[in-house]
Amino acid sequence: MNAPLMACIDVVDLVTEWMEGALDEDHRGELEEHLVVCPDCTEFVRQLRLTQQSLANLRATALASVVRDRLLEEFARWTDQRQG
Amino acid sequence: MVLVRRVDRHAPAPVSPRCGPRRLRSTGTGAGAPAAASGDGPGYRPTVVDVPAELADSAVGAPATAGSSPPSAEELALVQALRDGDQAAFVVLIDRYGSAMLRLARTYVATAEAAEDVVQETWLGVVRGIDRFEGRSSLKTWIFRILANRARTTGSRDARSLPFSGLTPDDPSDPTVEPERFTPDGRWAGHWAVPPTPLPEDRVLGLELRANLEAVIDGLPARQRAVIVLRDVEGLSATEASEVLGLSDANQRVLLHRARCRVRAQLETLVTDGGSRP
């Protein structure tokens, strides 16, 4: 079996550009051909996507109530000023 | 074997996109004539948007922020509600963005207290400036831009913490995939010697690792942290994140790459170690 054109280390290097759609056509083709034959790099890509998903799970973590209360006080003060 | 190795098409980046130190591979035809980035992906724009002045949304002659999404109908409704002094709208917004704002503020200032102050000042700026919001960018981008400007100002007064000053590179000698994990030479040079350890999806996405993940983000270099918080935690587009942080798209991508690789590596370690440590 021949080694694929692009090495795994290059895939790892370029993968974010690829995921972001910023890779030029030649490299994109090589990278995608590599993924077809390389389960390890496919797993690497899957893990980066999983990483993204796990980070998205942190979205809208609750604010500490002390911070939240302070903000609501400020908002009340602002609306008072605005109306007053 | 000919490997067409990309030459650096971009303006000099402050950090290398490489995941680990390694030799350059041979270049073939085409490498000397770099094509412009194809820009065919979602959100990619070659335009570099300068750091906007605070509340630049309403500034005369402000660039028509190409690539920024306009406010959604829901956002426009929230803007109107804020103008009407509706506290419920304010609550929706602080619950939606408050924690990400704290995380982002924390990349500029030295203490958690200072970050809370920046977030508070930002919300005051948002409500006081809401009449000047013209909808040239999404409300989300506008809010984060105000935050980044506030935090930058506060951070620059704070001698202990200047993560965004100048072009201080993140440590490029710290590989995001260790070079030892690739075969050093021979026919399979540059291919995995120690492939990625499988990450079970249920564990990675489970609640158990959440605290670890927070700690991993907090441990990233400041600029990587800022980018990954906006992109992956908060879900801003590449263009929006670049605009908020005053980065070129290329640099934004390099920082995102390094940050994601590092978080992945830490997840791998956590899962391999078998336990979740606080």
Interface residues (C-beta under 8 A of the other chain):
Chain A: A3 L5 M6 A7 C8 I9 D10 V12 D13 L14 V15 T16 E17 E20 G21 A22 L23 D24 E25 D26 H27 R28 E30 C38 D40 C41 E43 F44 Q47 L48 L50 T51 Q52 Q53 S54 L55 A56 N57 L58 R59 A60 T61 A62 L63 V67 R68 R70 L71 L72 E74 F75 A76 W78 T79 R82 Q83
Chain B: M1 V2 L3 V4 R5 R6 R9 P17 R18 C19 G20 R22 R25 G30 P34 A35 A37 S38 G39 D40 G41 P42 G43 Y44 G85 Q87 F90 V91 I94 D95 R96 Y97 G98 S99 A100 L102 E116 V119 Q120 W123 L124 V127 R128 V177 P179 F182 R187 W188 A189 G190 H191 W192 P195 P196 P198 L199 E201 V204 L205 L209 R210 L213 E214 I217 I228 D232 V233 E234 G235 A238 D249 R253 L256 H257 R260 C261 V263 R264 L267 E268
